[in-house]
Amino acid sequence: MALDPNSRRQFLAFLAGSPLLAAAGLDHDWLARLAGNGRSDALLHAADQVATAGTHPVLAAQPPLIARAADALDVFDFEPVARQNIPVAHWGYLMTGTDDDATIAANRAGFDRWVLRPRRLIDVSKVDTQLSIFGSRYASPIVVNPLGSQKGFHKDGEVATAKAAKARDHLMVLSTVATTSIEDTIAARGGPVWFQLYHQSDWSITKQMVKRAERAGAPAIAFTVDLLGGSNRVTMVREARRDTRDCIKCHLGGPPLPGVSGRVDDRDNRRKPNLVGYEKLPPQLEKGTPTWEFVDRLKQSTGMKVLLKGIVTEEDAALAVEHGVDGLFVSNHGGRAENSRRATIVSLPEVVKGTAGKIPVICDGGFRRGTDVFKALALGATAAGIGRPYIWGLGAFGQEGVEAVLAIMHKEFELTMKQSGVTALSQIAMRHIAPA
Ligand SMILES: Cc1cc2nc3c(=O)[nH]c(=O)nc-3n(C[C@H](O)[C@H](O)[C@H](O)COP(=O)(O)O)c2cc1C
């Protein structure tokens, strides 16, 4: 039995002061370490385990930290190791949602709304898990989503991620605010990488960024539209305040301010490799925040495929198709945009409906298990994106950790396909799941 996020929190509060803690083989230090921001996935996972195991001392025993990537049994095994390695302010940047972080929990809980309907006695000895998108093929439908500032989690940053994506043959998308350039990332991936676009206030700079991504060999850009009004990242600011290091050494703007988006400070971002080196052309300043007119301009400015990242409604999905958009990411930025408390897996069916099947739809937000990926594909997604899990792998063991995370999630997914009696992604359909 999995608990909903509210009951999980109540359960944890109860657990912290309960003799059950000892009986279940857990200790206060461990819970406190995991609890740091009070809302970590590992903590919720632990609560699930204890809730499932009741007071059984063996099943609920505290898992020791893994010493090698190869020892991991699921992606959650990387989280506490990464947490130990990553400076607390950077950990806050990774794990934060908005307001009370409820949308992070909602993303996870959304998967419990669906259960599997496995089929028996079908030959599943040969299974094709390949994703085909815009004429390219990848070994898996699990996409390595754009995630900024990866050298803040491991010295090798996006290069390690790209090498892991190459080793496991996954589609990777690079963030505008990456700590590695699009050129170096494509070189490390040994093949095309998509570019995620944050627009700039000056269209002449945005245009140059788009041209540069195209020149570097990116076949697609994903324009992120879910932070245009800003976002309130409380956990990030709280964790930054606990960091005793001198942030100014690296962040020219100092520690983050409350009530702003993930950006620590624009002066920091202006040093990021994908945001430097552009010609000083006469500025063409945007008049406000982007609208569909901007999307049209973007489409006209490039031969690359243009996707929108952060669409969660049928209306916007239909508008995207009308405006010639080539694909969508159903995303709430991993619970870091507005605190909607609505899981992306809940938004997915209406977005798929809005596209009328005309363009590919990638869904991200809270994907941690192969069964999550399977459910999204059954609900009409073309692929599923992951964010924090591969960064847990990166922070814990560098490239090897990212590879292990991809391998574990892919293996779980393949197993789910086999148990469901399907041998190709195209066969995964609504009939393979049911409302819980
Ligand atoms: C630390 C962090 C940084 C992120 N940076 C970006 C970014 O630069 N651009 C973007 O479009 N999305 C960004 N995202 C959102 C991810 O692409 C993705 O939507 C999200 O992480 C998926 O949820 P998950 O972390 O629960 O898997 C970021 C997410 C995190 C956690």
The ligand as an ORCA input file, in Angstrom:
! r2SCAN-3c Opt
* xyz 0 1
  C      17.817     21.267    -10.348
  C      16.913     21.320    -11.537
  C      17.266     22.135    -12.596
  C      16.455     22.188    -13.731
  N      16.841     22.981    -14.773
  C      16.050     23.053    -15.862
  C      16.431     23.874    -16.959
  O      17.470     24.501    -16.956
  N      15.565     23.936    -18.012
  C      14.377     23.252    -18.047
  O      13.623     23.348    -19.002
  N      14.039     22.433    -17.021
  C      14.827     22.328    -15.945
  N      14.470     21.496    -14.921
  C      13.251     20.657    -15.047
  C      13.573     19.274    -15.638
  O      13.878     19.359    -16.997
  C      12.376     18.324    -15.485
  O      11.237     18.939    -16.012
  C      12.124     17.865    -14.056
  O      13.309     17.766    -13.332
  C      11.406     16.526    -14.052
  O      11.058     16.157    -12.783
  P      11.899     15.153    -11.850
  O      13.090     15.926    -11.381
  O      10.930     14.844    -10.757
  O      12.271     13.954    -12.673
  C      15.262     21.427    -13.784
  C      14.934     20.590    -12.722
  C      15.750     20.518    -11.611
  C      15.363     19.586    -10.495
*
